[in-house]
Amino acid sequence: MIRKGTATKNVPEDVSEKQKLPLETARIKRVAPGNVPENAFQGQLLDLIRSDPRITYNEMAVQTQRNRKTVQRHLKVLKEMGWVRRIGPAKGGYWEVVEP
């Protein structure tokens, strides 16, 4: 049974009812238990910041061999979880790791 107003248009008829979830269900943000970094890459970013608080996005991207945008996305998650914060302006500021 599909509820009225759910975003399931263009779904083939052979798709089971479980697969016809509303889009709102897919947008639920996953929160890790205990407010810990979700993966090893985020832990690696925390280690880089601890070793050099003035490190830039570009330097982190080079050292981790990842795209700059990937670094930004993971740091955004870490900021939302309260693990890091940026002190000062974009140029001349520094990162601070907040230990829980």
C-alpha positions as a Markdown table, in Angstrom:
| # | Residue | x | y | z |
|---|---|---|---|---|
| 1 | Met | 0.0 | 0.0 | 0.0 |
| 2 | Ile | 1.4 | 3.4 | -1.0 |
| 3 | Arg | 0.4 | 6.5 | 1.0 |
| 4 | Lys | -1.0 | 9.4 | -0.9 |
| 5 | Gly | 1.5 | 12.2 | -1.5 |
| 6 | Thr | 4.6 | 10.0 | -1.4 |
| 7 | Ala | 7.3 | 10.4 | -4.0 |
| 8 | Thr | 7.0 | 7.1 | -5.8 |
| 9 | Lys | 6.3 | 8.1 | -9.4 |
| 10 | Asn | 8.2 | 6.4 | -12.2 |
| 11 | Val | 8.5 | 3.3 | -10.0 |
| 12 | Pro | 8.2 | 0.1 | -12.1 |
| 13 | Glu | 5.2 | -2.1 | -11.3 |
| 14 | Asp | 7.4 | -5.1 | -10.4 |
| 15 | Val | 9.0 | -3.3 | -7.4 |
| 16 | Ser | 8.0 | -4.7 | -4.0 |
| 17 | Glu | 6.1 | -2.6 | -1.5 |
| 18 | Lys | 9.2 | -2.4 | 0.8 |
| 19 | Gln | 11.2 | -0.8 | -2.0 |
| 20 | Lys | 8.5 | 1.9 | -2.5 |
| 21 | Leu | 9.5 | 4.0 | 0.5 |
| 22 | Pro | 8.9 | 7.7 | 0.5 |
| 23 | Leu | 11.9 | 10.0 | -0.2 |
| 24 | Glu | 11.7 | 11.4 | 3.3 |
| 25 | Thr | 12.8 | 8.0 | 4.6 |
| 26 | Ala | 15.9 | 8.1 | 2.4 |
| 27 | Arg | 16.9 | 11.5 | 3.7 |
| 28 | Ile | 17.2 | 10.6 | 7.4 |
| 29 | Lys | 20.7 | 11.5 | 8.6 |
| 30 | Arg | 22.7 | 8.6 | 10.0 |
| 31 | Val | 24.1 | 9.4 | 13.4 |
| 32 | Ala | 26.9 | 7.3 | 14.7 |
| 33 | Pro | 26.5 | 5.9 | 18.2 |
| 34 | Gly | 28.4 | 7.7 | 20.9 |
| 35 | Asn | 29.2 | 10.7 | 18.6 |
| 36 | Val | 32.4 | 9.1 | 17.2 |
| 37 | Pro | 33.9 | 9.7 | 13.7 |
| 38 | Glu | 31.9 | 7.6 | 11.2 |
| 39 | Asn | 34.9 | 6.2 | 9.4 |
| 40 | Ala | 38.7 | 5.9 | 9.2 |
| 41 | Phe | 39.0 | 8.8 | 6.8 |
| 42 | Gln | 37.4 | 11.2 | 9.3 |
| 43 | Gly | 39.8 | 9.9 | 11.9 |
| 44 | Gln | 42.7 | 10.5 | 9.6 |
| 45 | Leu | 41.5 | 14.1 | 9.1 |
| 46 | Leu | 41.4 | 14.6 | 12.9 |
| 47 | Asp | 45.0 | 13.3 | 13.1 |
| 48 | Leu | 46.1 | 15.7 | 10.4 |
| 49 | Ile | 44.5 | 18.6 | 12.3 |
| 50 | Arg | 46.0 | 17.6 | 15.6 |
| 51 | Ser | 49.5 | 17.5 | 14.0 |
| 52 | Asp | 49.1 | 20.9 | 12.2 |
| 53 | Pro | 46.1 | 23.1 | 13.2 |
| 54 | Arg | 46.8 | 25.6 | 10.4 |
| 55 | Ile | 46.5 | 22.9 | 7.7 |
| 56 | Thr | 44.4 | 23.9 | 4.7 |
| 57 | Tyr | 41.7 | 21.9 | 2.8 |
| 58 | Asn | 44.2 | 21.6 | -0.1 |
| 59 | Glu | 47.0 | 20.3 | 2.1 |
| 60 | Met | 44.6 | 17.7 | 3.6 |
| 61 | Ala | 43.5 | 16.6 | 0.2 |
| 62 | Val | 47.1 | 16.1 | -1.0 |
| 63 | Gln | 48.1 | 14.2 | 2.1 |
| 64 | Thr | 45.1 | 11.9 | 2.1 |
| 65 | Gln | 45.1 | 11.6 | -1.7 |
| 66 | Arg | 41.4 | 12.6 | -1.9 |
| 67 | Asn | 39.5 | 15.3 | -3.7 |
| 68 | Arg | 39.3 | 18.7 | -1.9 |
| 69 | Lys | 35.5 | 18.5 | -2.0 |
| 70 | Thr | 35.6 | 15.1 | -0.3 |
| 71 | Val | 37.7 | 16.7 | 2.5 |
| 72 | Gln | 35.3 | 19.6 | 2.8 |
| 73 | Arg | 32.3 | 17.2 | 3.0 |
| 74 | His | 33.8 | 15.1 | 5.7 |
| 75 | Leu | 35.0 | 18.1 | 7.8 |
| 76 | Lys | 31.5 | 19.5 | 7.5 |
| 77 | Val | 30.2 | 16.3 | 9.1 |
| 78 | Leu | 32.9 | 16.5 | 11.8 |
| 79 | Lys | 31.9 | 20.1 | 12.6 |
| 80 | Glu | 28.2 | 19.1 | 12.8 |
| 81 | Met | 29.1 | 16.3 | 15.2 |
| 82 | Gly | 31.1 | 18.8 | 17.3 |
| 83 | Trp | 34.6 | 17.1 | 16.8 |
| 84 | Val | 36.3 | 20.1 | 15.1 |
| 85 | Arg | 35.7 | 23.8 | 14.8 |
| 86 | Arg | 37.3 | 26.6 | 12.7 |
| 87 | Ile | 38.8 | 29.5 | 14.7 |
| 88 | Gly | 39.4 | 32.8 | 12.9 |
| 89 | Pro | 39.0 | 33.7 | 9.3 |
| 90 | Ala | 39.4 | 31.5 | 6.2 |
| 91 | Lys | 42.9 | 32.9 | 5.7 |
| 92 | Gly | 45.0 | 33.0 | 8.8 |
| 93 | Gly | 42.6 | 30.9 | 11.0 |
| 94 | Tyr | 43.2 | 27.4 | 12.4 |
| 95 | Trp | 41.4 | 24.2 | 13.2 |
| 96 | Glu | 40.7 | 23.0 | 16.7 |
| 97 | Val | 39.9 | 19.4 | 17.6 |
| 98 | Val | 37.3 | 19.3 | 20.4 |
| 99 | Glu | 37.8 | 16.2 | 22.5 |
| 100 | Pro | 34.5 | 14.8 | 23.9 |
